[in-house]
Amino acid sequence: MNGYNLLDHTLRNIICSINPLEEDWSRRFQLIHELRAVVESIESLRGATVEPYGSFVSNLFTRWGDVDISIELPNGSYISSAGKKHKLTLLGDVLKALRAKGDCRKLQFITNARVPILKFQGNYNISCDISINNLIGQMKSKILYWISMIDGRFRDMVLLVKEWAKAHNINDSKTGTLNSYTLSLLVVFHFQTCVPAIFPPLKEIYPGNMADDLTGVRASAEKFIEEACATNINRLTSNKSLAINKSSLSELFISFIAKFCDISSRASVQGICPFTGQWEDIESNMRWLPKTYTIFVDDPFEQTVNSARGVSSKQLARIEEAFRRTHFMLISPNQNQNEVIFTLFRPHVSKFVARTPGNQNNYSRNGLRPQLLAQRAIKAPLQVQRAIQPPLQAQHQLQAQRDIQPSLQAHQLQAQRAIWPPLQAQHQPQAKRAIWPPLQAQHQPQAQRAIYPPLQAHQLQDKRMSRNQNSTPQGPEQAIRVQTQPVWRPKSDK
C-alpha cells in the first residue's frame, strides 16, 4: 500500500470513528427537549422558541461535538430583535433556571463577547452554548449544510480538520486560536482554490449579504434566501462543462495543510475571502481597513464580520507551526498508520480508530455512512433535492445500498419522529414538504414543534410507516437512493 493509499485508508477509518452514532443524535435531541422545558418555565421568555444551529444543524459535528442553541423571542411573524443589554438580562434568567434545575455543570456566562453566550454541560457530558435571537447563526448553518451536498468530501474534510486542530490546540477562540466556524470556512476556501475547483465562489450560491436580508417577515426572508441558494446550486450542478476534481481525501487533506503553511506571513498582506473564492489584498479591501486584526477570514454570509477576529499574533505563529509540522510528517517517507493517527489526532480518537475494522463499507464518496444518510432530518431546499444528478460512479450507490443493515428501518423511524418536520407534514405531498424546518411550521404553536412527539404519536407513526413501506415507492430504500446521490462535481480536464 503506497503512501496516499495508506493515508486515505487511515483517514477513512478516522471518519468512521468520529462520526456521530445514533445515540449521539438522540442524546442531543433529548438535551434540546430538556432545555425547551426550562425555557418554558421562565416568565420573561414566555412564547420564546428553542432552536438549534451550528455544527449540529449543518451536520459538521463529531460524536464529541457540542450543541448551539438560539432562544428566539416572540415577535409575531416578524424577525425579533433585542439589544445586548436585554439579551444579557434574559440569559441571566436562564442561568438562574439552570442552577435551580440542579443537573447542569460548568455553567459559564460570557458577557463581553459580541454575541453573549451562556455555556453549560448537560447530561452525557454534552456541552451547550445558548444565545438569544441568533437567526443569522441558524441560516449560516443551513447554508453550510446545503453546500456540503455539492460534494460529500467537504463534510469529511471539515470533520478531519476540526479533530486535527483540536489535537494541536489551535481550535479554541478563547485562547486566541481558530474557532470551528472559521475552520469550516478554510475548508470551503480550499475547495474553491484547488485545481480543478470543487466549490464555486460563494457569491455564486448567494450573491448578497445574507445577514442584511434577514429582516421583516421571518418566513418570507428565510424563503427568499432558501430559494436563491436552491436556484444557484441547481444551476451549478446542472453545468456539465465544469472539470471534475478526482482528488482522494488524503490528497485533499495534504494540499489543505500545505496551503496554509505560510499563513502567518501571508496574513499580513492578504485575507481569505470565501465569498469571492480567492486571496484578497488587505489594502484594496475597504471592509478590512484599517488593519486591526492579525488575520482576516471574511464571513461570506455576514460580510462586515471577520470570523477570525479573535486570533492573536502569538497564536497565529503557533497555528502556522502546526501546519508546518503536520505537512512535514505527511510528506515524510516510510510513515505507518499508527504514526499518522497519533500525530494528527487526539489520544481518545486514536483509541477509537485502533478498534475500527479496516473495511470501507461504512464510507461512501458522497461523504456519509449509509446508515446516517437515512437519519438526516435536516432537509435541503426542495429544488436542490430534485436537481440531484445520477451518481457519477454508480458503484458507490450500489455499495451503499448493499451495506444497509436490517436494523436501518428502525433507525429511520426513530430519526423521522425525532425532529422536524411535524408528523402531519411528513405525509403531505412532496411539494408541500418544505425546507427543514418547514417554513409553515416555524411559526406554529410551540407544542406542535416538539422534538419528541408523544409516545402515542411515535406508535402511530410506526404503523403509518409500516403501511407505506408495503404500499408506496416512498419507503426507506427510496429515501436512501435520493440522499446517497452526489450533487455536483466539476468535470476533469484530464
N, C-alpha and C positions, 0 to 999 in steps of 0.2 A: 504494500500500500504506500503510494507516494505521499509527499508532504501535504499537498492540497487535499487529497482524499482522506488522509488521516485526520486533518483538522476539520474537514467537513463532517466526517463521521463523529468526531468529538463534539462539535457544535450542535449537531442534531440530537445527540444524546442529552446535551445540556438543555436544549429546548424542551425535550420530553420531561426532563426532571424539574424544571422551574415553572412549567405550565400549571395554572390553577386546576385543581381537581374539582369534582362535583361538590365535595364537602366544603371546599374553599368558597365556591359561589354561594352555597346555601347559608354558610356562616355569615357572609356579608349581607345577604338578604335579611337574615334574622337581626343583625345589628341595626340595619336601617329601620326595620319594623319596630324594634325597641326604642330607637331614638324618636321615631314618629310618635310613639305613645308618650314619651317625655315632653315633647313639644306641645302636644295637645293638652297637656296638663298645666301649661303656663298661660296665665290670663293675658299677659301682654302679647302673646303670639297666637291668640285665638284666630282661627281661619288660615294660618300660615301652612304652607306645604313643605315637606321634606323631600328634596330631590337630589339624587347622586350626580356626580360629574367626575372629571379626571380620568385616570387610567382605568378605573373600574368600568366606566361607560365607553371609553374608546377601545376597550379590550386590549390594553397595553400594560397589564399588570401581571406580576408573577404570583405564586402562591403565598408569598410573604408581603404582597402589596397592601397598602393602606386603602382607606375609603375616604373620599372627599364628599362632603355634604353641603348643599346650599339650602338654607331656610328662606323660602320665597314668601315675602309678606303679601297679604291680600290687598288687591287694588282693583277689584272688578275684573274686567277683561284686559286692562291696561298693564303695561310693564311697570312694576313698582320701583320706586327709587327711595333711598334713605341716606341721610348724611352719616358720616363716620361716627359722630357722637351718638346718634341714635342706635347705630349698629353695635357700638360698644355696650350701650345700656342693655340691649336685647341679649347679647352674648353673655353678659353678666347674669341675666336671669336664667339662661340655660345652664351656666356654670353652677348656680345655686341648686337647680333641679337635679343636675347630675350628681352633685355631692350628696343630696338627700337620698338619691336612689341607692347609693352605697356601694355599687359593684364596679365603678369606673376608677381606673388607676391613672397615674401620671397626668393629672389634669394640669394644663398649661394654657394661660391666657396671653396671647401675643397681641398687645395693643398698639405697638408702634409700627406695625407693618402697613404697607399701602392698602392691603385688604386685611382687616382684623380677623384673626383666626383663634378659635378655641380648639385645643388639641386634647385628646384623651385616649386611653387604651381600654377597649372593652373586652368582652369575653373572647376566648381563644387567642388572646394577645394581638388582636387586630387593632391597629391604630386608626384613628378617625380625626379628620380636620373639618371643623364646622365654620362656615362663613354665612353672611347674610346677603341675600339678593345677588347671587353670583350667576346670573343668567348668561353672562359672557363666557364664564368658565364652562357652563353646560354646552353651549354651542360650539366652543373650541373642541370639546371632547367629541361631539358628534361628527364634526368635520374631519378630525383625525381618523375616526372610525371609517368614514366613507373613503378617505384617501387610502387607508390600508387595504380596501377592496381592490384597488388598482393592481397591486402586486403583493402577494402573501409574504414575500421575503421581507417586506417592511416591518411587519409585526415581529418576525423572528429577530431581525436586527435590533429593533428597539429593546426587546427583552434582553438580548445578549449585552448590548451596550450599557443598559442600566445595571445589570449584575456586575459587569466588568468595572464600571465606575464606582460601585459600592465597594468592591474588593480593594480598590486603590484609594478609597476615602476621598473621592472627588465628586460625590453626589449628595451634597448637603448644603443648601443655600445659607443655612445658619452659620456655617463655618467659612463662608466666602467662596464656596465652590459652586458647581453647576447643579441647578435643580432638574428634576426629571423631565419637565416640560421642555427645557432648553435642550436636553439630550435628545429628545424626540425630534426637535426641530433640526438638530445637527444631522440626524439620520435622513430626514426629509431633504436637507441640503445636499447630502452626499448622493442621494438617489437622483437629484436634479443635475449634479455636476459630474457624475461618472459617464463613461463613454461606452456604448451609446446611453443616453439618459433613460432612466426608468420613470421618473416623475417629471411633469412639466413645471414651470414656474407656477406658484400657487395663485398668481393673478389670473391664470387661465382657468382656474377652478372657481375662484370667487374674486372678481375684479375690484370690488370695493373694499372699504374698511368695515369689516363685519361689526365691530363694536359700535360704530356710528349708526348702523342700520337697525339696531335693536331699540327702537323707540315706538311709541304708540301702542296699538293693539297687539298684544303678545302673539296671538295665533297668526295674525297677518304678517308680522315681522318674521317669525320663525318660518312660515310657509314661503315667504319671498326668498330667504336665504337657502332653504332646502331645495326649492325648485331651481334656483340658479346653479347650485352645486350639481344637482342631478342632470340638468341640461348639458353642462360643460363636461362632466365626466362621461356622459353618454357620447358626446361628440368626440372626445379623446379616445374612448375605447373603440369607436367605430372607424377610426383612422387607420387604414391598412398600410399606409405608406411609411409609417414610422419604423425605425430599426428596433429589433428585439435585443435586449441585453440578456445574454445567457449566462452571466457570471454565477458561479456557485455561491452559496452562503459564505464559505471560507474566503473566497476571493473578494467578496464584498466587504467582509469584516476586515481583512488585511488592508484593503485600499482605504477603508474608512479610517483606520488607525494611522496609516501613512499620511493621509490628507491633512491631519491636524498636528503633525509632529513639530511644526514650527508656529503653532498657534500664538504663542506669547509674542514673538517678534512681529508676526503678521498683523496681530490685533491692534498694533499701534498705528497702523496706517489704513487698514481695511476692516470693514464689518461684514458679517454674514447676513445675507438677505434672502430668505426662502421665498418671499413674495415675488422677487424678480428672478430668483434662481441663480444668483451669481454673487461673487465678492464685489463689494462696492467701496470706493474710496470715501473715507470719512469726510474729507474736506469738501467733497461735492454733494454730500447728503445733508440737506438743511435740518432734517429731523435729528441728526446726531450732533449738531453743533450747538453750543460749544462742547468740546470733547470733555465730558465729566466722568466717563466710565472707563474701566480697564479694558473691557471687551464689549462689542456690540453684536448681539444676535437679535435681529429685528423680529418682532412678533407679527406674523403676516395677517393676523386677524384683529389685532389691536395696534395699529402701526405707529402710534406715538410712544409705544412701550418697548423698552429694551429688556427682553426676557432674562438676560444675563447680567442685569444691573447690580446684583449682589456680589459678583465675583471680585475679589481683591487682587491687587497686583502680586502680592506674595503667593496667593493660592494659584494664580494663573501660571506662575512658574512651576508649581507642583503639578498642575494639570498637564502642562507640556511635557514634563519629565515622565509622567505616567504613560503618555502616548509614545514617547521615545523608547522607554524600556520595553513596553509591550511589542512595539514594532521590531525591535532588535531580537526579541525572543521568537517572534513568529517567523522571521526570515532565517533564523539560525538552522543549520543542518542537523540531522540526527535527533530531532525532537521526538518525544513519545507522548502518548495520550495523557498519562498522569502528570507529566511536567506541564503540559498545556493547561490542564484543568486547574492544577494548584497555583499556577502563575496568574491565570486570568480571573479566577472566581474564588469566592469566599469558602472557608472550610466546610460549612454546612451544605453548600451547594455541591462541593466536591464529593461529599459523603453520599448525597442523593445520586449523583452521576455514577459513582462507583457501583451502585446497586441497580443501575438501569441496564437492561439487556441491550446488547449491541445490534438490535434489528431496526429496520426503517419503517415498520408497519404503522407506527404512530406519527409519521411525518409525511406531509404532502408538500409539493412545490407551492401549493396555494397557502401554505404557512400555518394551517391549523390542524390539530389532530382531528380525525374524522369524528371521534366521539364528542368533541366540543362543538363541531360545526352545527349539530342539531340543537345545541343548547343555547345558542346566542339569541337572547331576547331583544337585543338592540337591532333595529331594522334599518337598512339603507333606504334612501329615497326610493319610492316605487319605480320611478323612471330608471334608476340605476339597476334595480333588480331585473327589469325587463331587458336592459341593454347588455346583460352579461352574455358574452360570446361563448360558443362551444370551446372546450379546453384546447389549448394549443398542443398539449400532449395527452392524448386520451388515456394513456396507461395510468396516469395519476388518478384520474377519476375512477377508473375501473378498480384500481388497487384500493382506493379509499372506500369504495362500496363493499369490497370483499372483506375489508378489515373491521367492519362494524360488528360489534359484539351483540349476542342475543339480547343483552340487557339494555340496549340502546333505546328501545321503545319506551321503557320505563323512565330512562333519563330524559327523553324528550317530553314526556308528560309532565315530569317534575319541573322542567325548565319553562314549559309553556304556561303552567299555572303559577309560576313563581312571581313574575313581574309583568309589567305592561306588555301587550295591550290587555284591557279588561276582557273577562270571559266572553261577554256578549259581543265584543269586537272581533274575537277570533273566528267566528263563524260568519262574519259579514263577507260579501263579495270582495275579491282581491282589490278592486279599485277603491274600496272604502277602507281597506286596512292601511292606514297612513303610516308615516314615519314614526319611529319609536321616540317618545311615547306618542300615541295618536294625538293629532292636534286637537280633535274634538274632545279628547279625554283629559287634556291638560287642565281644563277649567271646570271639570265635573266636580261634584262634592267629594270631599276627602275620602269618605267611606267607599266610594266607587273605585278609588285608585290605590287600594291597599296592596301591599307587596304580597302578603299571603292571604288569599281569599279564604273564607271559612271552610272547614273540613268538608261540609256537605257539598260545597261548590267543587272541591277537588274531586270528590267521588263522582259527581255528575259529569265533570269534565272527562274523567277516565272513561265513563260509559260512552260519552259522545265520541271521544277519540277512537275508542274501540270500534264503534259502528262505522266511523269514517274510514278507518283503515280497511274495512271489508267492502265498502261500497263506493269509494271515490278514489280518483287518482291523486288526491292531495295528501297522501299519507306520509309517514316519516321518510320513506325512500325518496319520494318526490322532493321533499324539503332539502334533503341532503344533496341530491343531484344539483339543485339550483345553487346552493351555497358553496359547493366544492368547486364550481367552475371559476377559474381565474377571470379577472376583468380585462385588464389591458396591459400588454407589454409591448413596447416598440419593437418592430421587426429588425432583424440583424442585417448589417451591411456585408456580412461575410458571404 
